[in-house]
Amino acid sequence: MKAGRSPGIAAESHSSGFTLIELLVVNAIIAILAVVVVLALNPAPLLSYLLVYED
């Protein structure tokens, strides 16, 4: 047994990149937030209200 290492613990690789799952989750969250913002700030109902009730 080598000194300084516990048996049964696998060596961890330290990569600096993101995994595919992490990128997909972040993209899904951004897409959901974009849909919420577009639905909240949709100018179509306001414009239709202004055009219908315009004198």
NORJOZI-V537425 format. One record per helix or strand of 2 or more residues. SS is the DSSP state (~ for helix, > for strand). FROM is the first residue (numbers start at 1). LEN is the number of residues. If there is no record, write none. Layout:
ss:SS from:FROM len:LEN
ss:SS from:FROM len:LEN
This chain:
ss:~ from:20 len:21
ss:~ from:44 len:9
